Amino acid sequence: MKKYMDIARLQTSPEIVEIKEVIEIIFRVGDGTESNPIRYTKQYWDVEGNLLFEKDFID
């Protein structure tokens, strides 16, 4: 069985741990200027079409 996380590293014991399906979309954004460089951004969506979060790699 594949180990996904080390429970001992958590601050508190979790109440529920589940594996969920998500959709990961990777795309390029930015116009190439110094203030808005071209970079990759990831979005994560659930299977119902709700945006869960976005990660912009300029952060």
PDB file with SEQRES, HELIX, SHEET and CRYST1 records, atoms N, CA, C and O in Angstrom:
SEQRES   1 A   59  MET LYS LYS TYR MET ASP ILE ALA ARG LEU GLN THR SER          
SEQRES   2 A   59  PRO GLU ILE VAL GLU ILE LYS GLU VAL ILE GLU ILE ILE          
SEQRES   3 A   59  PHE ARG VAL GLY ASP GLY THR GLU SER ASN PRO ILE ARG          
SEQRES   4 A   59  TYR THR LYS GLN TYR TRP ASP VAL GLU GLY ASN LEU LEU          
SEQRES   5 A   59  PHE GLU LYS ASP PHE ILE ASP                                  
HELIX    1 AA1 ILE A    7  ARG A    9  5                                   3    
SHEET    1 AA1 3 ILE A  23  VAL A  29  0                                        
SHEET    2 AA1 3 ARG A  39  TRP A  45 -1                                        
SHEET    3 AA1 3 LEU A  51  ASP A  56 -1                                        
CRYST1    1.000    1.000    1.000  90.00  90.00  90.00 P 1           1          
ATOM      1  N   MET A   1       0.840  -1.177   0.000  1.00  0.00           N  
ATOM      2  CA  MET A   1       0.000   0.000   0.000  1.00  0.00           C  
ATOM      3  C   MET A   1       0.886   1.242   0.000  1.00  0.00           C  
ATOM      4  O   MET A   1       1.838   1.332   0.776  1.00  0.00           O  
ATOM      5  N   LYS A   2       0.573   2.187  -0.863  1.00  0.00           N  
ATOM      6  CA  LYS A   2       1.358   3.408  -0.969  1.00  0.00           C  
ATOM      7  C   LYS A   2       1.051   4.331   0.206  1.00  0.00           C  
ATOM      8  O   LYS A   2      -0.112   4.526   0.560  1.00  0.00           O  
ATOM      9  N   LYS A   3       2.094   4.896   0.810  1.00  0.00           N  
ATOM     10  CA  LYS A   3       1.933   5.825   1.926  1.00  0.00           C  
ATOM     11  C   LYS A   3       1.845   7.238   1.365  1.00  0.00           C  
ATOM     12  O   LYS A   3       2.770   7.701   0.697  1.00  0.00           O  
ATOM     13  N   TYR A   4       0.746   7.921   1.628  1.00  0.00           N  
ATOM     14  CA  TYR A   4       0.519   9.254   1.083  1.00  0.00           C  
ATOM     15  C   TYR A   4       1.015  10.369   1.986  1.00  0.00           C  
ATOM     16  O   TYR A   4       1.414  11.426   1.498  1.00  0.00           O  
ATOM     17  N   MET A   5       0.998  10.151   3.283  1.00  0.00           N  
ATOM     18  CA  MET A   5       1.434  11.202   4.189  1.00  0.00           C  
ATOM     19  C   MET A   5       1.898  10.583   5.496  1.00  0.00           C  
ATOM     20  O   MET A   5       1.500   9.474   5.853  1.00  0.00           O  
ATOM     21  N   ASP A   6       2.727  11.302   6.186  1.00  0.00           N  
ATOM     22  CA  ASP A   6       3.232  10.849   7.471  1.00  0.00           C  
ATOM     23  C   ASP A   6       2.370  11.478   8.560  1.00  0.00           C  
ATOM     24  O   ASP A   6       2.536  12.655   8.881  1.00  0.00           O  
ATOM     25  N   ILE A   7       1.454  10.704   9.128  1.00  0.00           N  
ATOM     26  CA  ILE A   7       0.532  11.213  10.139  1.00  0.00           C  
ATOM     27  C   ILE A   7       1.287  11.796  11.331  1.00  0.00           C  
ATOM     28  O   ILE A   7       0.809  12.748  11.947  1.00  0.00           O  
ATOM     29  N   ALA A   8       2.446  11.252  11.667  1.00  0.00           N  
ATOM     30  CA  ALA A   8       3.218  11.739  12.812  1.00  0.00           C  
ATOM     31  C   ALA A   8       3.684  13.182  12.620  1.00  0.00           C  
ATOM     32  O   ALA A   8       3.993  13.857  13.602  1.00  0.00           O  
ATOM     33  N   ARG A   9       3.742  13.669  11.383  1.00  0.00           N  
ATOM     34  CA  ARG A   9       4.193  15.042  11.124  1.00  0.00           C  
ATOM     35  C   ARG A   9       3.088  16.072  11.331  1.00  0.00           C  
ATOM     36  O   ARG A   9       3.368  17.270  11.366  1.00  0.00           O  
ATOM     37  N   LEU A  10       1.854  15.637  11.469  1.00  0.00           N  
ATOM     38  CA  LEU A  10       0.744  16.566  11.643  1.00  0.00           C  
ATOM     39  C   LEU A  10       0.740  17.139  13.052  1.00  0.00           C  
ATOM     40  O   LEU A  10       1.182  16.480  13.993  1.00  0.00           O  
ATOM     41  N   GLN A  11       0.240  18.367  13.203  1.00  0.00           N  
ATOM     42  CA  GLN A  11       0.160  19.016  14.511  1.00  0.00           C  
ATOM     43  C   GLN A  11      -0.856  18.324  15.415  1.00  0.00           C  
ATOM     44  O   GLN A  11      -0.606  18.131  16.605  1.00  0.00           O  
ATOM     45  N   THR A  12      -1.994  17.955  14.852  1.00  0.00           N  
ATOM     46  CA  THR A  12      -3.037  17.264  15.602  1.00  0.00           C  
ATOM     47  C   THR A  12      -3.495  16.060  14.804  1.00  0.00           C  
ATOM     48  O   THR A  12      -3.233  15.965  13.605  1.00  0.00           O  
ATOM     49  N   SER A  13      -4.168  15.156  15.456  1.00  0.00           N  
ATOM     50  CA  SER A  13      -4.677  13.968  14.767  1.00  0.00           C  
ATOM     51  C   SER A  13      -5.879  14.347  13.915  1.00  0.00           C  
ATOM     52  O   SER A  13      -6.788  15.016  14.407  1.00  0.00           O  
ATOM     53  N   PRO A  14      -5.907  13.940  12.659  1.00  0.00           N  
ATOM     54  CA  PRO A  14      -7.042  14.275  11.803  1.00  0.00           C  
ATOM     55  C   PRO A  14      -8.286  13.492  12.206  1.00  0.00           C  
ATOM     56  O   PRO A  14      -8.195  12.365  12.694  1.00  0.00           O  
ATOM     57  N   GLU A  15      -9.438  14.102  11.997  1.00  0.00           N  
ATOM     58  CA  GLU A  15     -10.712  13.432  12.237  1.00  0.00           C  
ATOM     59  C   GLU A  15     -11.079  12.541  11.054  1.00  0.00           C  
ATOM     60  O   GLU A  15     -11.558  11.422  11.235  1.00  0.00           O  
ATOM     61  N   ILE A  16     -10.850  13.053   9.832  1.00  0.00           N  
ATOM     62  CA  ILE A  16     -11.208  12.323   8.616  1.00  0.00           C  
ATOM     63  C   ILE A  16     -10.096  12.531   7.594  1.00  0.00           C  
ATOM     64  O   ILE A  16      -9.613  13.649   7.417  1.00  0.00           O  
ATOM     65  N   VAL A  17      -9.697  11.468   6.930  1.00  0.00           N  
ATOM     66  CA  VAL A  17      -8.741  11.550   5.825  1.00  0.00           C  
ATOM     67  C   VAL A  17      -9.360  10.796   4.660  1.00  0.00           C  
ATOM     68  O   VAL A  17      -9.699   9.619   4.785  1.00  0.00           O  
ATOM     69  N   GLU A  18      -9.509  11.481   3.516  1.00  0.00           N  
ATOM     70  CA  GLU A  18     -10.107  10.873   2.339  1.00  0.00           C  
ATOM     71  C   GLU A  18      -9.286  11.235   1.109  1.00  0.00           C  
ATOM     72  O   GLU A  18      -8.662  12.295   1.060  1.00  0.00           O  
ATOM     73  N   ILE A  19      -9.288  10.370   0.137  1.00  0.00           N  
ATOM     74  CA  ILE A  19      -8.689  10.656  -1.162  1.00  0.00           C  
ATOM     75  C   ILE A  19      -9.826  11.065  -2.084  1.00  0.00           C  
ATOM     76  O   ILE A  19     -10.806  10.335  -2.231  1.00  0.00           O  
ATOM     77  N   LYS A  20      -9.696  12.234  -2.706  1.00  0.00           N  
ATOM     78  CA  LYS A  20     -10.736  12.778  -3.575  1.00  0.00           C  
ATOM     79  C   LYS A  20     -10.192  12.938  -4.989  1.00  0.00           C  
ATOM     80  O   LYS A  20      -8.994  13.136  -5.192  1.00  0.00           O  
ATOM     81  N   GLU A  21     -11.089  12.849  -5.955  1.00  0.00           N  
ATOM     82  CA  GLU A  21     -10.716  13.120  -7.342  1.00  0.00           C  
ATOM     83  C   GLU A  21     -10.717  14.626  -7.575  1.00  0.00           C  
ATOM     84  O   GLU A  21     -11.653  15.321  -7.177  1.00  0.00           O  
ATOM     85  N   VAL A  22      -9.674  15.125  -8.216  1.00  0.00           N  
ATOM     86  CA  VAL A  22      -9.625  16.529  -8.622  1.00  0.00           C  
ATOM     87  C   VAL A  22      -9.124  16.602 -10.059  1.00  0.00           C  
ATOM     88  O   VAL A  22      -8.496  15.674 -10.567  1.00  0.00           O  
ATOM     89  N   ILE A  23      -9.413  17.708 -10.685  1.00  0.00           N  
ATOM     90  CA  ILE A  23      -8.937  17.981 -12.037  1.00  0.00           C  
ATOM     91  C   ILE A  23      -7.876  19.063 -11.911  1.00  0.00           C  
ATOM     92  O   ILE A  23      -8.137  20.129 -11.352  1.00  0.00           O  
ATOM     93  N   GLU A  24      -6.678  18.795 -12.428  1.00  0.00           N  
ATOM     94  CA  GLU A  24      -5.585  19.767 -12.405  1.00  0.00           C  
ATOM     95  C   GLU A  24      -5.418  20.325 -13.810  1.00  0.00           C  
ATOM     96  O   GLU A  24      -5.259  19.575 -14.772  1.00  0.00           O  
ATOM     97  N   ILE A  25      -5.455  21.648 -13.918  1.00  0.00           N  
ATOM     98  CA  ILE A  25      -5.263  22.328 -15.194  1.00  0.00           C  
ATOM     99  C   ILE A  25      -4.029  23.210 -15.061  1.00  0.00           C  
ATOM    100  O   ILE A  25      -3.932  24.006 -14.126  1.00  0.00           O  
ATOM    101  N   ILE A  26      -3.082  23.072 -15.992  1.00  0.00           N  
ATOM    102  CA  ILE A  26      -1.859  23.874 -15.999  1.00  0.00           C  
ATOM    103  C   ILE A  26      -1.879  24.728 -17.258  1.00  0.00           C  
ATOM    104  O   ILE A  26      -2.078  24.219 -18.361  1.00  0.00           O  
ATOM    105  N   PHE A  27      -1.673  26.024 -17.087  1.00  0.00           N  
ATOM    106  CA  PHE A  27      -1.642  26.907 -18.244  1.00  0.00           C  
ATOM    107  C   PHE A  27      -0.642  28.027 -18.023  1.00  0.00           C  
ATOM    108  O   PHE A  27      -0.202  28.270 -16.899  1.00  0.00           O  
ATOM    109  N   ARG A  28      -0.286  28.711 -19.110  1.00  0.00           N  
ATOM    110  CA  ARG A  28       0.644  29.838 -19.032  1.00  0.00           C  
ATOM    111  C   ARG A  28      -0.142  31.134 -18.929  1.00  0.00           C  
ATOM    112  O   ARG A  28      -1.178  31.307 -19.570  1.00  0.00           O  
ATOM    113  N   VAL A  29       0.378  32.045 -18.105  1.00  0.00           N  
ATOM    114  CA  VAL A  29      -0.209  33.376 -17.958  1.00  0.00           C  
ATOM    115  C   VAL A  29       0.908  34.401 -18.015  1.00  0.00           C  
ATOM    116  O   VAL A  29       2.087  34.048 -17.969  1.00  0.00           O  
ATOM    117  N   GLY A  30       0.539  35.664 -18.115  1.00  0.00           N  
ATOM    118  CA  GLY A  30       1.516  36.747 -18.132  1.00  0.00           C  
ATOM    119  C   GLY A  30       1.741  37.280 -19.530  1.00  0.00           C  
ATOM    120  O   GLY A  30       1.488  36.606 -20.528  1.00  0.00           O  
ATOM    121  N   ASP A  31       2.231  38.528 -19.574  1.00  0.00           N  
ATOM    122  CA  ASP A  31       2.480  39.159 -20.874  1.00  0.00           C  
ATOM    123  C   ASP A  31       3.962  39.330 -21.182  1.00  0.00           C  
ATOM    124  O   ASP A  31       4.318  39.942 -22.189  1.00  0.00           O  
ATOM    125  N   GLY A  32       4.829  38.795 -20.323  1.00  0.00           N  
ATOM    126  CA  GLY A  32       6.262  38.840 -20.582  1.00  0.00           C  
ATOM    127  C   GLY A  32       6.966  40.075 -20.062  1.00  0.00           C  
ATOM    128  O   GLY A  32       8.170  40.228 -20.269  1.00  0.00           O  
ATOM    129  N   THR A  33       6.242  40.962 -19.389  1.00  0.00           N  
ATOM    130  CA  THR A  33       6.877  42.145 -18.814  1.00  0.00           C  
ATOM    131  C   THR A  33       7.487  41.790 -17.458  1.00  0.00           C  
ATOM    132  O   THR A  33       7.219  40.724 -16.903  1.00  0.00           O  
ATOM    133  N   GLU A  34       8.306  42.696 -16.938  1.00  0.00           N  
ATOM    134  CA  GLU A  34       8.932  42.455 -15.635  1.00  0.00           C  
ATOM    135  C   GLU A  34       7.889  42.342 -14.523  1.00  0.00           C  
ATOM    136  O   GLU A  34       8.042  41.540 -13.602  1.00  0.00           O  
ATOM    137  N   SER A  35       6.834  43.146 -14.614  1.00  0.00           N  
ATOM    138  CA  SER A  35       5.799  43.115 -13.577  1.00  0.00           C  
ATOM    139  C   SER A  35       4.799  41.972 -13.767  1.00  0.00           C  
ATOM    140  O   SER A  35       4.063  41.640 -12.837  1.00  0.00           O  
ATOM    141  N   ASN A  36       4.762  41.370 -14.949  1.00  0.00           N  
ATOM    142  CA  ASN A  36       3.838  40.274 -15.238  1.00  0.00           C  
ATOM    143  C   ASN A  36       4.529  39.239 -16.130  1.00  0.00           C  
ATOM    144  O   ASN A  36       4.144  39.065 -17.286  1.00  0.00           O  
ATOM    145  N   PRO A  37       5.548  38.549 -15.600  1.00  0.00           N  
ATOM    146  CA  PRO A  37       6.302  37.600 -16.424  1.00  0.00           C  
ATOM    147  C   PRO A  37       5.451  36.403 -16.843  1.00  0.00           C  
ATOM    148  O   PRO A  37       4.465  36.059 -16.191  1.00  0.00           O  
ATOM    149  N   ILE A  38       5.855  35.784 -17.935  1.00  0.00           N  
ATOM    150  CA  ILE A  38       5.191  34.556 -18.368  1.00  0.00           C  
ATOM    151  C   ILE A  38       5.585  33.448 -17.400  1.00  0.00           C  
ATOM    152  O   ILE A  38       6.761  33.270 -17.083  1.00  0.00           O  
ATOM    153  N   ARG A  39       4.587  32.710 -16.940  1.00  0.00           N  
ATOM    154  CA  ARG A  39       4.803  31.659 -15.949  1.00  0.00           C  
ATOM    155  C   ARG A  39       3.663  30.656 -16.032  1.00  0.00           C  
ATOM    156  O   ARG A  39       2.671  30.878 -16.725  1.00  0.00           O  
ATOM    157  N   TYR A  40       3.818  29.565 -15.325  1.00  0.00           N  
ATOM    158  CA  TYR A  40       2.770  28.555 -15.258  1.00  0.00           C  
ATOM    159  C   TYR A  40       1.889  28.788 -14.041  1.00  0.00           C  
ATOM    160  O   TYR A  40       2.362  29.205 -12.984  1.00  0.00           O  
ATOM    161  N   THR A  41       0.624  28.516 -14.207  1.00  0.00           N  
ATOM    162  CA  THR A  41      -0.358  28.578 -13.136  1.00  0.00           C  
ATOM    163  C   THR A  41      -1.115  27.263 -13.139  1.00  0.00           C  
ATOM    164  O   THR A  41      -1.397  26.703 -14.199  1.00  0.00           O  
ATOM    165  N   LYS A  42      -1.446  26.769 -11.950  1.00  0.00           N  
ATOM    166  CA  LYS A  42      -2.236  25.545 -11.830  1.00  0.00           C  
ATOM    167  C   LYS A  42      -3.572  25.875 -11.191  1.00  0.00           C  
ATOM    168  O   LYS A  42      -3.650  26.666 -10.251  1.00  0.00           O  
ATOM    169  N   GLN A  43      -4.618  25.260 -11.713  1.00  0.00           N  
ATOM    170  CA  GLN A  43      -5.932  25.342 -11.095  1.00  0.00           C  
ATOM    171  C   GLN A  43      -6.371  23.926 -10.753  1.00  0.00           C  
ATOM    172  O   GLN A  43      -6.096  22.978 -11.489  1.00  0.00           O  
ATOM    173  N   TYR A  44      -7.055  23.801  -9.628  1.00  0.00           N  
ATOM    174  CA  TYR A  44      -7.599  22.519  -9.202  1.00  0.00           C  
ATOM    175  C   TYR A  44      -9.110  22.661  -9.069  1.00  0.00           C  
ATOM    176  O   TYR A  44      -9.610  23.550  -8.380  1.00  0.00           O  
ATOM    177  N   TRP A  45      -9.826  21.762  -9.746  1.00  0.00           N  
ATOM    178  CA  TRP A  45     -11.288  21.764  -9.791  1.00  0.00           C  
ATOM    179  C   TRP A  45     -11.807  20.429  -9.274  1.00  0.00           C  
ATOM    180  O   TRP A  45     -11.150  19.398  -9.420  1.00  0.00           O  
ATOM    181  N   ASP A  46     -12.995  20.456  -8.669  1.00  0.00           N  
ATOM    182  CA  ASP A  46     -13.621  19.184  -8.327  1.00  0.00           C  
ATOM    183  C   ASP A  46     -14.390  18.676  -9.542  1.00  0.00           C  
ATOM    184  O   ASP A  46     -14.522  19.388 -10.537  1.00  0.00           O  
ATOM    185  N   VAL A  47     -14.890  17.463  -9.465  1.00  0.00           N  
ATOM    186  CA  VAL A  47     -15.549  16.860 -10.628  1.00  0.00           C  
ATOM    187  C   VAL A  47     -16.919  17.478 -10.902  1.00  0.00           C  
ATOM    188  O   VAL A  47     -17.518  17.201 -11.942  1.00  0.00           O  
ATOM    189  N   GLU A  48     -17.426  18.311  -9.990  1.00  0.00           N  
ATOM    190  CA  GLU A  48     -18.680  19.030 -10.228  1.00  0.00           C  
ATOM    191  C   GLU A  48     -18.454  20.378 -10.912  1.00  0.00           C  
ATOM    192  O   GLU A  48     -19.417  21.086 -11.208  1.00  0.00           O  
ATOM    193  N   GLY A  49     -17.193  20.744 -11.168  1.00  0.00           N  
ATOM    194  CA  GLY A  49     -16.891  21.989 -11.859  1.00  0.00           C  
ATOM    195  C   GLY A  49     -16.648  23.182 -10.958  1.00  0.00           C  
ATOM    196  O   GLY A  49     -16.698  24.322 -11.421  1.00  0.00           O  
ATOM    197  N   ASN A  50     -16.387  22.947  -9.683  1.00  0.00           N  
ATOM    198  CA  ASN A  50     -16.098  24.032  -8.744  1.00  0.00           C  
ATOM    199  C   ASN A  50     -14.590  24.224  -8.612  1.00  0.00           C  
ATOM    200  O   ASN A  50     -13.850  23.265  -8.394  1.00  0.00           O  
ATOM    201  N   LEU A  51     -14.141  25.476  -8.746  1.00  0.00           N  
ATOM    202  CA  LEU A  51     -12.727  25.788  -8.565  1.00  0.00           C  
ATOM    203  C   LEU A  51     -12.375  25.642  -7.094  1.00  0.00           C  
ATOM    204  O   LEU A  51     -12.979  26.292  -6.241  1.00  0.00           O  
ATOM    205  N   LEU A  52     -11.401  24.790  -6.793  1.00  0.00           N  
ATOM    206  CA  LEU A  52     -10.966  24.572  -5.419  1.00  0.00           C  
ATOM    207  C   LEU A  52      -9.897  25.575  -5.019  1.00  0.00           C  
ATOM    208  O   LEU A  52     -10.010  26.232  -3.984  1.00  0.00           O  
ATOM    209  N   PHE A  53      -8.849  25.693  -5.850  1.00  0.00           N  
ATOM    210  CA  PHE A  53      -7.825  26.708  -5.612  1.00  0.00           C  
ATOM    211  C   PHE A  53      -6.959  26.857  -6.844  1.00  0.00           C  
ATOM    212  O   PHE A  53      -6.961  26.015  -7.742  1.00  0.00           O  
ATOM    213  N   GLU A  54      -6.211  27.963  -6.860  1.00  0.00           N  
ATOM    214  CA  GLU A  54      -5.303  28.264  -7.960  1.00  0.00           C  
ATOM    215  C   GLU A  54      -3.937  28.574  -7.369  1.00  0.00           C  
ATOM    216  O   GLU A  54      -3.835  29.265  -6.356  1.00  0.00           O  
ATOM    217  N   LYS A  55      -2.898  28.067  -7.998  1.00  0.00           N  
ATOM    218  CA  LYS A  55      -1.521  28.320  -7.570  1.00  0.00           C  
ATOM    219  C   LYS A  55      -0.786  29.013  -8.700  1.00  0.00           C  
ATOM    220  O   LYS A  55      -0.548  28.426  -9.756  1.00  0.00           O  
ATOM    221  N   ASP A  56      -0.429  30.270  -8.468  1.00  0.00           N  
ATOM    222  CA  ASP A  56       0.351  31.046  -9.422  1.00  0.00           C  
ATOM    223  C   ASP A  56       1.798  30.962  -8.959  1.00  0.00           C  
ATOM    224  O   ASP A  56       2.100  31.348  -7.830  1.00  0.00           O  
ATOM    225  N   PHE A  57       2.689  30.471  -9.793  1.00  0.00           N  
ATOM    226  CA  PHE A  57       4.061  30.213  -9.378  1.00  0.00           C  
ATOM    227  C   PHE A  57       4.918  31.461  -9.266  1.00  0.00           C  
ATOM    228  O   PHE A  57       6.130  31.351  -9.079  1.00  0.00           O  
ATOM    229  N   ILE A  58       4.325  32.650  -9.376  1.00  0.00           N  
ATOM    230  CA  ILE A  58       5.053  33.880  -9.096  1.00  0.00           C  
ATOM    231  C   ILE A  58       5.014  34.176  -7.601  1.00  0.00           C  
ATOM    232  O   ILE A  58       5.831  34.951  -7.103  1.00  0.00           O  
ATOM    233  N   ASP A  59       4.077  33.569  -6.883  1.00  0.00           N  
ATOM    234  CA  ASP A  59       3.925  33.771  -5.426  1.00  0.00           C  
ATOM    235  C   ASP A  59       5.116  33.239  -4.684  1.00  0.00           C  
ATOM    236  O   ASP A  59       5.165  33.320  -3.456  1.00  0.00           O  
TER     237      ASP A  59                                                      
END                                                                             
